[in-house]
């Protein structure tokens, strides 16, 4: 039972990490877009 609980917790943590990394990627892309817009202006 404990192993199953550990696996579930691990899966949840991996899902959270994926969401966090996607969020960070979007933030970085927005920052780059802002910089390019500022340079172009």
C-alpha positions in Angstrom: 0.0 0.0 0.0 2.8 2.4 0.9 4.4 1.9 -2.5 1.2 2.7 -4.3 0.8 5.9 -2.2 4.4 6.9 -3.0 3.8 6.3 -6.7 0.7 8.4 -6.7 2.5 11.2 -4.9 5.4 11.0 -7.3 3.0 11.2 -10.3 1.3 14.2 -8.8 4.6 15.9 -8.3 5.7 15.2 -11.9 2.4 16.7 -13.1 2.9 19.8 -11.0 6.5 20.1 -12.4 5.2 19.9 -15.9 2.7 22.6 -15.3 5.3 24.8 -13.6 7.7 24.4 -16.5 5.0 25.2 -19.0 4.1 28.3 -17.0 7.8 29.4 -16.9 8.2 28.8 -20.6 5.2 31.1 -21.3 6.6 33.8 -18.9 10.0 33.7 -20.6 8.4 33.9 -24.1 6.4 36.9 -23.0 9.5 38.6 -21.6 11.4 38.0 -24.9 8.4 39.4 -26.9 8.3 42.5 -24.7 12.1 43.1 -25.1 11.8 42.7 -28.9 8.9 45.1 -29.0 10.8 47.6 -26.9 13.9 47.3 -29.1 11.8 47.8 -32.3 10.1 50.9 -30.9 
